[in-house]
Amino acid sequence: MKAIIRRKLANSKRRIQRRLNKAKLGDCSKPMLTASNIHYEIAERSRGISVGGIGTVHTLVRRLGLIEAIDRRLALLKIHLPYHESDHVLALAYLPLCGGSCLQDLELLRNDEVLLDALGARRIPDPTTAGDFCRRFTKETIGTLLDVIDDTRLRVWAGQPAAFFEQAIIDMDGFLVETTGACKQGMDIAYDGTWGYHALVLTLANTGEALRVVNRSGNPRRRERPRRSTGPCRFVSGAAFGVSCCAATPSSRRRSIWTVGMPTHGSAFSSAMRLCRI
């Protein structure tokens, strides 16, 4: 960081501290919010953005080679007019980071000139195009995208100190996700009366990153079991973690301990592995 920027930030911090000084409250005879003549101007050169960190995130994605890996291994589009697979994937990934909650919010992002400039993009997919891209996925291509993300995750973990690999804690829990749709596939009424999904999320508790998500119905039956044969427990074990723990969430809520990817609690093996096979 340049010295002049560091000084400006320090001066701004000192001004805020003076404003918040409880020993100098100033005139208390009138309310604090006193502005009356408010007007806005559009600058010729300087522009603002509400999600300033998106540029840093995109720089990290590029340095990790995730963009090239997606385009090289994920083949869903026959021609690129103009979007590539990575454009769609990253637009969907950046959407919640920019405050979006549904595909329709892509329209807000693609009309934000400052955001497009921050990403170096002429344009990003509209909601209809993004929906068509999502419907192109199959079970095999979903697995391919997950493999690409996992391989990139390994490159991130490679920069961690040795203490990071001493223990991996995998948390498994279900979350109710309410939806405003009326006829969305798989939605159901949950135990609390809301309509939506009951997603099963597996996260690496050490870092808080999501490893897998199973988008179950809002009222999952016992017969609804994840079917994927390779799971995050093997992935974490193969990442040179010495010991990995799995916080399972069946009715017993017992914790299963993994040593080099295998649990030491025989009674919890079946239920924990059933949840991990995604």
N, C-alpha and C positions, 0 to 999 in steps of 0.2 A: 504494500500500500504506500502511495506517495505521501511525503511528509505534509504537504498542504492539505490533503484529504484527511489525514489523521488529525491535524489541528482543527479543521472545520468540525469534525465529529466530536472532538473534545470540547470545543466551544459550545456546540449545541447541547451536549450533555450537561455542561455547567449552567446554561440558561434554564434548562428544565429543572435542575436541582434548586435553583434560586426560586423558581415559580412554586415549587412544591415545599418550600421551607415553611414549616408550621410556625416558626417564631416570627415570620413576617407575613401576616395574612392580608395586609393592605386594607382597603376600604371595604367594610363588611355591611354597609348600609344598603347596598343594592345587590341584585343577583350577579353571579359570575358571568353568565352568558349575556353580554351586552351589545354584541355586534348588530348594526342596523343597516349600514350601507354596504351590502355584500354584492360583489360583481366578479365575474370571471373573464379572463382573457386567454386567448390561444396564442402561445408563443410560436415564433417563426422556426426556431431551431430546437429548443428544449421541449421534450415530451415526457410524460409520466406513464408509469405502468403499475397496476395494482398487484401484479405477481412478479416482482422483480427477481425472485430466485429461479424462475424458469430457465433463464439463460445459463445459470450455473449447472442446473440439472442436465440441460441439453449438452453442455460442454463435457460433462462426465460421461454421458451416454456415448458421445462420439469418441472420446479417448479410450473407452473400453472396447470399442469395435463392435458394439451391439447393432448399430445400423447396418454395417456390412454383413454381419452374421445373419441377420433376419433376411436380408435380400438374397443372400447366397443359399440359404437352406430352406426357406419357406416359399413355396411356389404355389400361389393361389390365383395370380393374374396372368393371363396369356399375353397381354400387351400392357404397357404402362402409359396411359393417357389421362392425366399426366402422373398419377400417383404410383409409387412403388409400395411393396408390402410394408416396408418400414415406416412409410408416411402414415399409413392407416394405424399400425400398431402404436406408434408414438403419439399420434393424435388422441387415440383412446386412452393411453396411459397418462397423458398430460391433462386430459379433461378434468378429472377430479382434483388434480393439483391446482387447477385454475378456478376452482369453485363450481364446476359443473356437476350435475347429478343425473343427467340422462343424455341420450344421444342428441336430443333437440338443442342442448346447450352448445353443441359444436357450432351452431349458426352464430352465436354470440362471439365465439373465439375467432371465427373466420372473418368477422367484420371488425375486428380490433386491429387496426393498422400497426399500432405500436407492438402488440404481441407478435404479429407476423414478422415484423422487422427484427424483433429480438430472437426469433427462431431462424431467421434467414430464409423465410418461406414466402414465396409469391402467393400461395394459397394453401389451404388445408381442406380435407374432405368435408362435404356437407353431410347433414344427418342421414339423408337417403342413401348416399353413396357409402357411408360408413356402415349402415345397416346391411346393405347388399354384401359388403366385404365380410361382415360377421357371419352371414348365412353361408358363405363359401367354406367355412371350416368343417372338417370331419374329425372323427376321433383321432385319426392318424396325424393330421396336420396340427391339431391341438397339442398332441404329444411332441411334435417337432418344435413348435414354438416354446413349449416348456423346457425342452432340452437346450434350446438356444439360450434361454434365460438362465438355466442352471449352469451352463458352461461359462457364461459371463459372470455369474455370481462367484464361481470358483476363482476367477481372476481378481475379483474384489477381495475375497478372503485371503488370497495369497499375500497380500500386503499387510496382514495382521500379525501381531507378535505371537510368539509361541504359546503364551498363556491363553490366547483366544481359543486354541484347539484342545485345551484340557478337558472341557466339558461342553456338550451341546444339549440344550434343553428345548425339546419340541413340545409346545402346548397345543392341545386339541380342544376346541370348544365350538359350540353352535351359537349363531346369532340370528335373531329375527330381523328380517329386512322387509319392512312394509312397502307395498307398491300401490300406486294410485290406479293401475290398470284394472280393467274389469274382466278381461279374457286372456290374460297372459298365460302361456304354456307353463304348466308345472306349479302355478300358484295355488295356495290352499289356505284355509283358515287355521290360524295358530291357536295355541292354548289360551292366549290372552284376548282372543276375539279379533285380531288384526288379520288382514289378507295379505299374503306375500310369500316369502321364501324363508326357509330355515337353513341358512348356509353353514356348512361345516368348514371351519378354517383351521389350518395347521400353520403355526408360526414358529420361527426360531426365536425363542424368548431372549436369547443373548443379545440380539440386535433388533428384535421387533419386526423382522421382515417376514412376509407371508410366503410360505413354501408351496402350499396347494390350497385350493378352494373347491368344495363340492357344493353346487347350487341345488340343494334339495328343496322339496316343496315345503310349504309352511306347516304341514302336518305330516312329517316323515313317518312312514310305517317301518316296522322292524325288518321287512323284506327289502327295504331300500338300502342296499349295501354298495359302497364304491367297488368297482370291478377292476381298476387298473392294477396290474401285477407288480410294477416297480414303483416304489414309494420314496418319500423324502427321508425315511430312516436309512435306507441303503445309500441314498445320495449323500446324506450327512456323514455316514460312516466312511464313504469313499473319499471324503474331503479331508481325511487325516485327523478327524476328531478322535481323541483317545477314548472318551466316554460320552455317550449321549443319553439323555434322560427324556422320557416321554410322559407328559402329564395328561393321562387319558381322562375322558369325561363320561364313562358309563355311569350307571346308577350308583355303583360302589364308590366312584371318584377316587380310586386308588391310584397311586403313582407307580408306573412301571419304569425300572431302571434298565437302560441299554448299556451293554459293554461291547464295544466294537460292533454296534448295530444290532445286537441280539439282547432281548430282555432277560433279566435274572429272575423275575417273578413268574413262575410257571402258570399260576392261576390267572394272571392278567394277560398272558401271551395272546390268546385268541381274540379277546376284545380289542386290545391295543393294535394288533396287526390288522384286524378288520378295518379299523379306522385309518390306518396308515396306507392301505393298499389303494392309493389314488394316484 
